[in-house]
Amino acid sequence: MTYCAQMSSELGDMVLCCDGTYLTGLYFTDQKDSPQPAGATVPLHRSFGPAEGMLAGYPLKLLRARKISGDGPLFEAADSTESNPRAGITQATGESRCDASESFSLELMQAVTPATALAVFEQTRQELSQYFLGTRTAFTVPLQPDGSVFQKKVWRALLDIPFGEFVSYGDIARAVGLSPHHGRPVGTAVGRNPIAIIIPCHRVLSGTGRMTGYTGGLNRKLALLKLEGFSLG
């Protein structure tokens, strides 16, 4: 059985999926491929594509990322009582408890969620909160994304991209035993990554460093790259 929760984040609400032991999905709620479990907040109508977005009059997909030297997180710590009125875990049954140290809220979608799934959701929330605050650069959440053999090879290669670095689709192709000319099937597999941020598909750019696309929206990809020490030029 798949258990789901909805979590707030600095970049918008997200849906978390768990099989009881592993995190199997992490999506922004307005992604086209985001699951919509019963009880989830209805997302805003998605009116943009993964390659759309503008910055200072230029299409984001055409801009190139470059490494900068920067200190401190992109986002400041938020006051959970003001910015997240649902702070804490809210059970579908109405049971709740608050943890003022956490800046993200978490709402469980099933009336009965086993303790093992809850532990995965809690760990995901804590590690993502630390990531956005700039105190975590690697994740330890147990993962088990569902996909084809080829897709899983690509997603494993994404996990090898270090924080603060980026690679091209050709680099990923080589990592899974293909030639750099197989960038298109690699790009399709990258675009179907079911666990955003933790499996860092935002660190894959074109061979020239251009942004190309992101299923969660290029504005989010830009924010994630900025958090990890990049700017656009």
DODO-399934 format. One record per residue (C-alpha): residue in three letters; z, x, y. Coordinates in steps of 0.05 Angstrom, whole numbers, plus 5000, padded with zeros to 4 digits. Example, Ala and Ser with C-alpha at 12.3 -4.5 7.8 and 13.67 -1.06 7.14 Angstrom:
REM DODO-399934
ALA515652464910SER514352734979
END
This chain:
REM DODO-399934
MET500050005000THR498650235071TYR504150165122CYS502550165196ALA506150275262GLN504050275334MET506350845378SER505950955453SER503451635477GLU501451995540LEU494151825526GLY495051105505ASP497650695447MET496150955377VAL496150645307LEU499551055252CYS497950925178CYS502051175119ASP501651075044GLY509151145037THR509051905030TYR503452175074LEU500452035142THR493551755126GLY491251535195LEU492551655269TYR487951285318PHE487851085390THR488150325389ASP481650255429GLN477550695382LYS471950315349ASP474350525280SER481750395293PRO484949925242GLN487949295270PRO494049145227ALA497448475234GLY502448505291ALA498949055330THR497748965404VAL490548745416PRO487049345447LEU482949325510HIS475549185502ARG472049835490SER466449895540PHE464850635533GLY461851075480PRO464651735452ALA460052145496GLU461251775561GLY465651985618MET464952305686LEU468552845724ALA467052965798GLY460252635789TYR458253035727PRO457752765656LEU463553045617LYS459153165556LEU455153685595LEU461054085622ARG463454715587ALA470554885568ARG473455555589LYS480155875574ILE485055915631SER491956225637GLY496855665652ASP504255555642GLY507754905628PRO505554255596LEU500153805624PHE505053215622GLU512053195648ALA517652895606ALA517852155618ASP524051725627SER523851295565THR527450705596GLU522550655654SER515850855626ASN516950575556PRO520749915558ARG519949875482ALA523250555471GLY526150655402ILE523850355336THR522749615335GLN522349295266ALA517748685257THR524248315240GLY526948455309GLU531749015289SER531549595337ARG535150235354CYS533950695413ASP533751445417ALA533751665489SER531352365470GLU524552075449SER519351915501PHE514851515455SER516250825428LEU514750635356GLU513749925331LEU513149795256MET507849295235GLN510949075168ALA517348675161VAL519449145106THR517549885114PRO520450365062ALA524850935085THR519651455062ALA514251145107LEU519251085165ALA520851825157VAL513452005163PHE512751565225GLU518951875257GLN516552575243THR509752415272ARG512852125335GLN517552715344GLU512153245334LEU507152905379SER512352825433GLN513853575428TYR506353735429PHE505353335494LEU511453665525GLY508554355509THR513954565460ARG509854505395THR503254825377ALA502854655303PHE504554045261THR508253975195VAL507153235183PRO504753125110LEU497452905112GLN492752565063PRO486452295098ASP481751885055GLY474452095055SER468752395015VAL469253084985PHE464953365041GLN468953015096LYS475453295068LYS472553995068VAL470753915141TRP477553635159ARG481054215123ALA476854695164LEU479054335228LEU486254465209ASP484855215211ILE482955205285PRO488955505322PHE492155175382GLY488655395446GLU482155575412PHE475655215400VAL469855285352SER462755025347TYR459854535297GLY455955135269ASP462555505258ILE465254915218ALA458754885178ARG459655615159ALA466855495141VAL464954965090GLY459355385060LEU453355125098SER448655455148PRO449755345223HIS443554905222HIS447554365186GLY451254185250ARG449053455247PRO452553255182VAL458553675203GLY458653305269THR458552635233ALA464452845189VAL468253095250GLY467052435285ARG470052065225ASN476552455226PRO481851925213ILE487852325240ALA486952465314ILE490353055348ILE493953305286ILE487253445252PRO484553755316CYS477353515322HIS478153575397ARG477654325388VAL470354275365LEU465154365419SER457754515421GLY455355225410THR455055305486GLY462155045496ARG460054355520MET464553755507THR459253335469GLY463452735445TYR470052475420THR471551815385GLY477751725427GLY473751825491LEU471852455528ASN477252355580ARG482352425524LYS478853035496LEU479053345565ALA486553195570LEU487953515502LEU483854135519LYS487454195586LEU494154145549GLU492054725505GLY489955175562PHE482755005580SER479054775642LEU471954545650GLY466454895688
END
